Amino acid sequence: MASGSKTTAVHFTLIFFVMLSVILGVVSYMYFDEDKALRAESSQAKADRDTSKSAFNKKQKDLDDLKKTIGYEQKKIGNESNPADGTVRKAIAETQGKYGKSTEKLTLAQAFVKLSQNLDTVIKERDSSFAQLGGAKTQMVTLRRQYDISVQREMAAKKKAEEDLARVQLSKDEAIRTMRKEVDEANAENSKLRYEKNQMADEHNKLMAQANERIDRLKSTNNRLLEIIEKTRKNTPDPADGLIRLVDNVNRLVWINLGEADNLPKRLTLSVYSKNSGGVGQGTHDIKASIEVTRTLGPHLAECKIREDDILRPITKGDLVYTPAWSSGVKERFSFVGLIDLDGDKKYELDRKQLQHIIADANAEIGGQVDNQGVFEGKNIDVNTKFLVVGHIPSPTDFPEVEKQNQAKEIQRNLKKMREQARERGVRVISLKDFLAYMGHVPSRRLWLPGEDVPWQLKSGAHSTGVNQTIGNRVSSGTNSAIYSKSKRLKQPKSSGQTSKLFK
């Protein structure tokens, strides 16, 4: 048993080694065959590499020969769209940009053709220029010949001119001697005339001094005469325009002896004077009322409404009526200077326009005036000017603004000038207040605006509450009656039933 088991182990071992040897032999054969194939492929690849290298070297040599041929031997060819510096394409592009800008986008072959064409064109232009140059040379020779002829002519003319100049110089010297003689004679005559002129100037100055002295005496005499005329005018009242024919105190109407035949305009205002007064237009103290023409009733009859009167001096039949702004058949003319304020509200521009309407309604005219800025406009004062009316004359110290101060100075300057004109022409100077009073002007109702600080004057016809008491301050207190209180129910005021002691 033991011997049989040992034999079996040997057998298995032998079989294992035999199988292993067979397997190793097969594997070795297979690897040897594959190595042989790989060696054959390696030999073929080496042969192909040598062939490719030989072809590459040939191409590289051809490329280098081409670079030498075109003159660009840079190592790299460069990208076609954006070649880098140091490449063949970059060098070609720079050369084309420098020497052939019109061939930048062309190939070298196209660039050579283009440059060849340009060269042919330049050669043709050169030949044409040479031909033109030859013609110019021929023309220059002709011009040179003409120039030489002209020079010869000029030289001949110059020689002749020099000869003429010598003759003229001789004549000039003779003329200068003659002229100097005439100048000396003229100087002598001028000295004589200057002496006579000085004598005449002395005589003229003497006559002017005498004339100025006489003018001064005449001015002094004229001033005395003007003073006498002014005194006589003050003592001689102006003629009244008409008189009161009938009075209706109930309806506050009067009738005057002026009408259609007198060309009496409607809305004309007149001042009323007592029939026993010394005259009209000499002062406002004689004025007792103001009336306004409402309608004309006949050739010498007109109806007027009473605009303002004095209950202490009622209008009576025979009283005189007067206005300086209107005369029958005559268009009166006035000049104005200063600020115009008709109702004390200091709205000078509006009041000036209103005054212009008043003057126009009276069929009168404004000859010349100085506006609120101190600018004179219109005509100067002449003998046809009836009055120089002076309004409010502002002082430069009244205004903080420089512009307003300058305007006030201009108004004062024009006032002085117009007063002098009025004095020289015998024109009466009155204030705006007197002028409006003579016209019978009554200020319109004023509209109070919040913030106004202008005092309110009561009507000139208002009276004190007590009988025979002195009329005091006319400024309203501004206090409303208790009737107009804030209560929504307004009660009718009732009498106490007691009579005032003043009427007992």
Order of alpha helices (4+ residues) and beta strands (2+ residues): alpha-alpha-alpha-beta-beta-beta-beta-beta-beta-beta-alpha-beta-beta-beta-alpha-beta-alpha
